[in-house]
Each structure stands twice: as C-alpha cells, then as structure tokens.
Amino acid sequence: MIITLCGSTRYKEQFDLVNKELTLAGHIVLSCGCWGHVDPDPRIEERKEILDHVHKVKIDMSDAIYVINPEGYIGKSTRSEIDYAIKQGKKVFYLGDTV
C-alpha cells in the first residue's frame, strides 16, 4: 500500500518512527519534505501554500493516509488533509492503528 503521513511537523521524530515501521511492513511511505515547526528556514513559511498543495498531491498518489497525532492532537492543516483524503476515498489510519 502507498501511505502518506499526515500530522503536525512538530512531531518529526514520530514521523521518522512511523515511516520506519510502515516501510518495514512493506508499505511505500510518502512523508513531509520540510519541517516548518522545527526548521528555521524562512522559505518554508513563505511557500506554505505550495507545500500544502504538494502534500495533497501525495495524498492523491496514495491508497491511504496515516495521521500522526500524539495525545490526539489534530491541527487545522492536518484536519484539512484528513477531510481531503476522505473526499478522495482514501483510507485513514491514526497513530497506533495497525496497517
């Protein structure tokens, strides 16, 4: 299965762990290319609209999304990605789900 990881970029460590586990389980994993909450590069904020679009294209390419939501946290951008994935008929998994 092709799976796009979604969630706040403040959780980079969790993204890396989930990416590893899903890859070891035989899935193709698409993740974030920029980490706005932990990378001070000003281009990330300047290009947020483009980055959001690119992430939705990754969702289009996927069979499912996997939401990384420690302690249940889902922010505005992640909620938008979940809603988009559902509208596209994608499966939605959450942190802790077995895929």
C-alpha positions in Angstrom: 0.0 0.0 0.0 1.1 3.6 -0.6 0.6 5.7 2.5 1.1 9.4 3.1 2.0 10.5 6.6 0.0 13.5 7.9 0.3 15.5 11.1 2.0 18.4 12.6 5.6 18.9 11.5 6.5 19.5 15.2 6.4 15.6 15.5 9.3 14.9 13.2 10.6 12.1 15.5 7.3 10.3 15.4 7.1 10.7 11.6 10.5 9.1 11.4 9.5 6.2 13.6 6.2 5.6 11.8 7.9 5.8 8.4 10.4 3.2 9.5 7.7 0.8 10.9 5.4 1.1 7.8 8.4 0.7 5.5 9.5 -2.5 7.3 5.9 -3.7 7.0 6.3 -3.4 3.2 4.5 -0.2 2.5 5.6 2.7 0.3 5.6 5.8 2.6 5.3 9.4 1.5 6.2 12.0 4.1 6.9 15.6 4.6 9.8 17.2 2.8 10.0 20.2 5.1 9.6 20.5 8.8 8.2 24.0 9.5 7.9 23.7 13.2 11.5 22.5 13.7 13.4 24.0 10.8 14.1 27.8 10.9 14.4 28.0 7.1 12.2 31.1 6.2 11.4 29.6 2.8 9.1 27.0 4.4 6.7 29.6 5.7 7.0 31.7 2.5 6.0 28.6 0.5 3.4 27.1 2.8 0.7 27.3 0.2 2.8 25.4 -2.3 3.9 22.8 0.3 0.2 22.2 1.3 -0.6 21.6 -2.4 2.3 19.2 -2.8 1.2 17.3 0.3 -2.3 16.9 -1.2 -0.8 15.6 -4.4 1.0 13.0 -2.3 -2.4 12.1 -0.8 -3.8 11.7 -4.4 -1.0 9.3 -5.1 -1.7 7.2 -2.0 -4.1 4.4 -1.1 -4.3 5.8 2.5 -3.1 8.4 4.9 -1.6 7.7 8.4 -2.3 10.5 10.8 0.4 11.1 13.4 -1.5 12.6 16.3 0.3 12.2 19.6 -2.2 12.7 22.5 -5.0 13.1 20.0 -3.7 16.5 18.6 -5.0 17.3 15.2 -4.4 20.9 14.0 -6.1 22.9 11.2 -3.8 21.7 8.4 -4.0 18.1 9.4 -7.8 18.3 9.7 -7.8 19.7 6.1 -5.7 16.8 4.9 -7.9 14.2 6.6 -11.0 15.8 5.1 -9.4 15.9 1.7 -8.3 12.2 1.9 -11.9 11.2 2.9 -13.3 13.1 0.0 -10.9 11.3 -2.3 -12.0 7.9 -0.9 -8.7 7.2 0.8 -8.4 5.0 3.9 -7.5 6.9 7.1 -5.4 5.4 9.8 -4.4 7.0 13.1 -1.3 6.7 15.3 -1.4 3.3 16.9 -3.5 1.7 14.2 -2.2 -1.5 12.6 -1.9 -1.2 8.9 
